[in-house]
């Protein structure tokens, strides 16, 4: 074999390995892939994320800022082929769960990524524990791959900032005050403590966070599937004092509820007694009214009819009597 033939065979072998074998790839079930040519992702012409349902969550100001092109997404399967000047970006779209205090850029932050610090509206430092579920939005892979440098760190900072703002301004729904007398409701509300309101309304807080973060898919290409805040704890140095306050508050609330229940019971008994006496009076009055109507009808028929009725009544009374005393006129 000549030198030229050896070079040609080596070139063909290199071309086969580099361009054919290395150009084949597959995509797993929980993955989505995007191909770039010379660094530019393959796009769907004149289509942006504003044309998708994820864009409806953005307000007018954000709609001008977060406009990303729609990309051609490769689904599970294969083998697929790419040219040497193309690059494949694979993204795992499975749902993941992380601690609320997780900081991918600072492992020592938030007490070792275990407890998130926040401040309540009455200036109380609290520690928050819980979990956050998220997944990559396959409808907005451009934002996840090319929009921000570190999407996970960005979305965690976005979520934590909203959570701290909600805790600093959280107010419990005044459901109990609407059904209680004015004086009792004011006494209960005055005894409220912000951390108690947060603990009693964790479900509302989680729902508010889900609503506030619904635009994350359009902003950063990550869907915040659900937030689950499981614990809100005060600092150790004031925990005993807060426990005493809660005990006193619970005792006052219990006494007020008991007094209100006794008052409601007495009022209900009084109403029932009035109803019973009213029904008895009506039962006694109705026969008299009926008798008066009958006498009026007899009188309208003539004086003889009324006299005959009175005579029959007297005879009936005489028949039932055992002794009759007759009066004598002098």
MORAGI-V126584 format. One record per backbone hydrogen bond with DSSP energy under -1.0 kcal/mol. CO is the residue of the C=O (numbers start at 1). NH is the residue of the N-H. If there is no record, write none. Layout:
[[CO NH] [CO NH]]
This chain:
[[2 6] [3 7] [4 8] [5 9] [6 10] [7 11] [8 12] [9 13] [10 14] [11 15] [12 16] [13 17] [14 18] [15 19] [16 20] [16 21] [17 22] [21 24] [23 82] [25 80] [27 77] [28 31] [30 93] [32 91] [33 74] [34 89] [35 42] [36 87] [37 40] [40 37] [42 72] [44 47] [47 70] [48 51] [49 52] [52 55] [53 56] [55 58] [59 63] [62 66] [65 67] [68 49] [70 44] [74 33] [77 27] [80 25] [83 86] [85 38] [87 36] [89 34] [91 32] [96 134] [98 132] [99 102] [103 106] [106 109] [108 112] [109 113] [110 114] [110 115] [116 128] [118 126] [120 123] [124 120] [126 118] [127 233] [128 116] [129 230] [129 231] [130 100] [131 228] [132 98] [133 226] [134 96] [135 223] [137 140] [140 144] [141 145] [142 146] [150 154] [151 155] [152 156] [153 157] [154 158] [155 159] [156 160] [157 161] [158 162] [159 163] [160 164] [161 165] [162 166] [163 167] [164 168] [173 175] [181 185] [182 186] [183 187] [184 188] [185 189] [186 190] [189 192] [193 197] [194 198] [195 199] [196 200] [197 201] [201 205] [202 206] [203 207] [204 208] [205 209] [206 210] [207 211] [208 212] [209 213] [213 216] [215 219] [216 220] [216 222] [221 137] [223 135] [223 225] [226 133] [228 131] [231 129] [233 127] [235 238] [238 242] [239 243] [240 244] [241 245] [242 246] [243 247] [244 248] [245 249] [246 250] [247 251] [248 252] [249 253] [250 254] [251 255] [252 256] [253 257] [254 258] [255 259] [256 260] [257 261] [258 262] [259 263] [260 264] [261 265] [262 266] [263 267] [264 268] [265 269] [266 270] [267 271] [268 272] [269 273] [270 274] [271 275] [272 276] [273 277] [274 278] [275 279] [276 280] [277 281] [278 282] [279 283] [280 284] [281 285] [282 286] [285 289] [286 290] [287 291] [288 292] [289 293] [290 294] [291 295] [292 296] [293 297] [294 298] [295 299] [296 300] [299 302] [302 306] [303 307] [304 308] [305 309] [306 310] [307 311] [308 312] [309 313] [310 314] [311 315] [312 316] [313 317] [314 318] [315 319] [316 320] [317 321]]
